[in-house]
Structures are given as C-alpha cells and as structure tokens.
Amino acid sequence: MRPMPFPRANAEVEIMRAKFLLAWGAHAPRVLAIAPSRSRTFCGKQVLAGRQTQHAGARALPGEVRAFTLIELLVVIVIIAILAGLAFPVFSSIQNQAKKTQAKNDVSQIVTAVNAFYTEYGRYPIASTVTTDLAATYGSGTNSDVLFKELRASGGAINTRQIVFISPAEDTSQASPKGKIGSDGQFHDPWGSAYVIRIDADYDNQITPNPYGPNNGAGPEPLRQGVIAWSLGKDLALGNTGKFTGSDDVISWQ
C-alpha cells in the first residue's frame, strides 16, 4: 500500500498560521508595569517619619524634666509662709510652756536646797545681821550670789562643811545666761532674769510680805513658808499689774 500524500491545503494552512503568529507577536500591545509616582512615595515616607517621631516623643514624655514657672514658685512660697505663720504661735506656746516647767523645777530645787541647809546647820544661809524677811530677799535688789555661794559650797563662810546643796549649770562667760548661773553669781531663769528668793529671816515660820500682796492669786499674807522663790516669767515683770492672777510668773509655793 502506498502512503497517503500530505495534503497541500493543510500545509498552506499551517504556513499561514505561522506567519500570522509572527506578525501578531511583532505588533501585539505590550503591558507595561506602571511605577509608583516618585512624589507620592516621597510624601508617604515623610508622613511615616513624622508619625514615628510623634510616637517617639510621646514615649519620651514621662522621662522629661519639667521646670517650675515663676508663678508656681511664688504660689509654693506663699503656701509655705502661711503654714509657717500658723505653726509659729503653736511652737512658741509649746516652747514657753517648756520654759515655765523648767522654771518651776528650778524654784522648787532652790527652796529644797535652802530648807536642807536649815536642817543641816539649824539656820538659814544668810548673815546674822539680816533680821527681816524683806531684807532677806535675794535676786531683786540684793545680789543672790552670797546665797548661792553657801548653797554651792563655793566660798561661803557659813557652810563650813562644804556641803553642796544645789548644783545648777554655770556659764561665767555671760552675765545673765538662761537657766544657768552667770558671771554675776546669780541663778537665772530660762528667760535670763535672776530668780528671786525670800527667806524667813526672823524665824517666825512665815514670810512677810507676800510679793503679790494678799489674796491676789498667790495666797494670803503672811505666807506660812520658811522660804519662797519665784521667776518673773517671759515679760520680766512682777505679776500682772502687781497681781499674780493672769501673769506669766512662776512661783514655788503653788
């Protein structure tokens, strides 16, 4: 059997198809990739960078050091001044009360020392020429150093056994040291005034006169005491217009 010859028509069809494909490939429209606009890309980068900066700043806020303004400082100063003004009277009152307590303790010690001297020697530490209670008042008019020399055994002629009946602090660099014996030999109260001591010089078991008068807040007159002592207080004056009532004085017999 002879092979069938290739049909001429088919061959021509194939050739035309090949030519068509070649022609189509040369003239077919090309699809180009459109690149993004450079301006749009640049703007986007700027926006992104700005947002990153904002976030970074927001995170850094807690660690920032913020200074006070002048108005804020003035407000703080005013508040502190007001609080100090409110606290000062309270502090001053407490401090004054502490001084009064110290003065009360001191006058009690003075009275105890003088009475102990009387118990030891059978007489008070005053000169025999002093015979009235008013004359036996020390610290006001008459310097009390003669009395404290005997009580402290520091050069007195009556305390022959050299017994120390009282031993307060001493500061000879000052004439009127607060709460101490000064260079003048006197015992000073916490306000710097010398304690005043009055002794029963006539040995009648009473003291006349009462420094505040009768029934003026400091007891009757005469006082049934062998020795009394008092402090003039913060105002350094005897009583309130001479009366103990309403004064800041500190006395030993009440």
C-alpha positions in Angstrom: 0.0 0.0 0.0 1.3 3.4 -0.9 1.4 6.2 1.8 -1.1 9.0 1.5 0.5 12.2 0.3 0.4 15.2 2.7 -2.5 17.4 1.6 -1.3 20.6 0.1 -4.1 22.6 1.6 -3.2 21.6 5.1 0.4 22.7 4.6 -0.7 26.0 3.3 -2.9 26.5 6.4 0.0 25.8 8.7 2.3 28.2 6.9 -0.3 30.9 7.1 -0.8 30.3 10.8 2.9 30.5 11.5 3.1 33.8 9.6 0.1 35.2 11.5 1.6 34.4 14.8 4.9 36.0 13.9 3.1 39.1 12.7 0.9 39.2 15.9 4.0 38.9 18.1 5.7 41.8 16.5 2.6 44.2 16.6 0.8 43.0 19.8 0.4 45.7 22.5 2.8 45.4 25.4 1.6 45.6 29.0 3.9 47.9 30.9 4.3 47.9 34.8 3.4 51.4 36.0 5.9 52.5 38.5 4.5 54.5 41.5 4.9 58.2 41.4 8.1 59.4 43.0 6.3 62.4 44.6 3.7 60.1 46.2 6.4 57.8 47.5 8.3 60.7 49.0 5.2 62.2 50.7 4.4 58.8 52.1 7.9 58.4 53.6 7.6 61.9 55.1 4.2 61.1 56.8 5.6 57.8 58.1 8.7 59.5 59.5 6.5 62.2 61.2 4.3 59.6 62.8 7.4 57.7 64.1 8.7 61.0 65.6 5.4 61.7 67.3 5.3 58.2 68.8 8.9 58.5 70.0 8.2 61.9 71.6 5.1 60.5 73.3 7.1 57.7 74.7 9.8 60.2 75.9 7.4 62.5 77.8 7.4 60.6 81.1 11.2 61.0 81.3 11.4 64.7 80.5 12.5 67.1 83.3 9.9 69.9 83.6 11.0 73.2 85.4 8.7 75.2 87.7 7.4 78.5 86.3 7.8 81.7 88.3 4.1 81.8 89.2 4.3 78.2 90.5 7.3 79.0 92.7 5.6 82.1 94.1 2.5 80.0 95.0 4.7 77.5 96.8 6.5 80.2 98.7 3.2 81.8 99.8 1.8 78.4 100.9 5.0 77.8 103.0 4.8 81.2 104.5 1.1 80.7 105.5 1.9 77.3 107.1 4.9 78.8 108.9 2.7 81.6 110.2 0.1 79.1 111.5 2.8 76.9 113.1 4.9 79.6 114.8 2.4 80.5 117.5 1.9 76.9 118.4 5.6 76.3 118.5 6.2 79.4 120.6 3.5 78.4 123.0 5.0 74.9 123.5 8.5 76.4 123.9 7.2 78.9 126.5 5.4 76.1 128.4 8.6 74.1 128.5 10.5 77.1 130.0 7.8 77.5 132.6 8.2 73.9 133.5 11.9 74.3 133.8 11.5 77.4 136.0 9.0 75.6 138.3 11.6 72.8 138.7 14.4 75.4 139.5 12.4 77.3 142.1 11.5 74.0 143.8 15.1 73.0 143.9 16.1 76.3 145.4 13.6 76.0 148.2 14.6 72.4 148.8 18.3 73.4 149.0 17.6 76.3 151.5 15.5 74.0 153.7 18.2 71.3 153.6 20.7 73.9 154.7 18.5 74.8 157.6 18.2 71.1 158.5 21.9 70.7 158.4 23.0 73.8 160.2 19.9 74.9 162.2 19.9 78.3 160.4 19.4 79.7 157.0 22.3 80.6 154.7 22.1 84.3 155.5 24.2 86.7 157.6 23.1 87.1 161.2 22.7 90.8 160.7 19.8 90.2 158.3 16.7 90.1 160.6 13.7 90.9 158.4 12.1 88.8 155.6 12.2 91.8 153.3 15.9 92.3 153.9 16.4 88.6 153.2 15.2 88.9 149.6 17.8 88.0 147.1 17.9 88.3 143.3 15.9 91.6 143.3 17.9 94.5 144.7 20.3 92.3 146.7 22.5 90.1 144.6 21.8 86.4 145.2 25.5 85.3 144.8 26.0 85.4 148.5 23.2 82.9 149.0 24.4 80.6 146.2 28.0 80.6 147.4 26.7 79.0 150.6 24.4 76.6 148.8 27.0 75.5 146.3 29.9 75.4 148.8 31.9 77.8 146.6 33.5 80.3 149.1 30.7 80.9 151.6 31.6 81.4 155.3 28.5 79.7 156.8 28.7 76.4 155.0 31.8 75.2 156.9 31.3 71.5 156.0 31.4 72.5 152.3 28.2 70.5 151.5 26.8 71.1 148.0 23.0 71.6 148.4 22.4 72.7 144.8 24.5 72.5 141.7 22.9 74.2 138.7 24.7 74.7 135.4 27.1 77.6 135.2 28.2 79.9 132.4 30.6 82.6 133.6 31.1 83.9 130.0 27.7 85.6 130.3 26.2 87.9 132.9 22.7 86.6 132.5 22.7 83.1 130.9 19.3 81.5 130.5 18.8 78.7 133.0 22.3 78.9 134.5 24.5 80.7 137.0 26.2 83.6 135.3 29.3 85.6 135.9 27.3 87.7 138.4 26.9 84.6 140.6 23.1 84.6 140.4 20.9 81.8 139.2 18.9 82.9 136.1 15.6 81.6 134.8 15.0 80.4 131.2 14.3 84.0 130.2 17.5 85.4 131.6 16.2 87.1 134.7 17.6 86.2 138.2 15.4 84.0 140.4 14.1 85.9 143.4 14.4 84.2 146.9 12.8 85.4 150.1 13.8 83.8 153.4 12.1 83.8 156.9 14.9 85.8 158.5 13.2 86.4 161.8 12.4 82.6 162.2 8.7 83.1 162.9 7.7 80.4 160.4 6.1 82.8 158.0 7.2 85.2 155.3 6.0 88.8 155.1 5.2 90.4 152.8 3.7 88.3 150.1 5.4 89.6 146.9 2.0 89.8 145.1 0.0 91.1 148.1 -2.7 89.3 150.0 -5.3 87.3 148.0 -4.1 88.3 144.6 -3.8 84.8 143.2 -0.6 83.9 145.2 -2.1 83.1 148.6 -2.6 85.1 151.8 -0.3 87.3 153.7 1.8 86.3 155.6 2.7 83.1 153.8 3.2 80.1 156.0 6.6 79.2 154.5 10.2 79.3 155.6 11.5 80.2 152.1 9.9 81.1 148.8 11.3 81.6 145.3 9.8 82.9 142.1 10.5 83.8 138.5 9.3 87.0 136.7 8.5 85.0 133.6 8.7 85.9 130.0 7.7 89.6 130.4 10.4 90.1 133.1 7.9 92.0 135.3 6.4 91.1 138.7 2.8 89.8 138.1 0.1 91.4 136.1 -0.1 95.0 137.4 1.4 93.6 140.6 -1.1 90.7 140.9 -0.2 87.1 140.3 -3.6 86.3 138.7 -3.3 86.5 134.9 0.5 86.8 135.0 3.2 84.5 133.5 5.2 84.4 136.7 6.3 81.0 138.2 6.2 80.6 142.0 7.4 77.9 144.3 4.5 77.9 146.8 1.7 77.0 144.4 
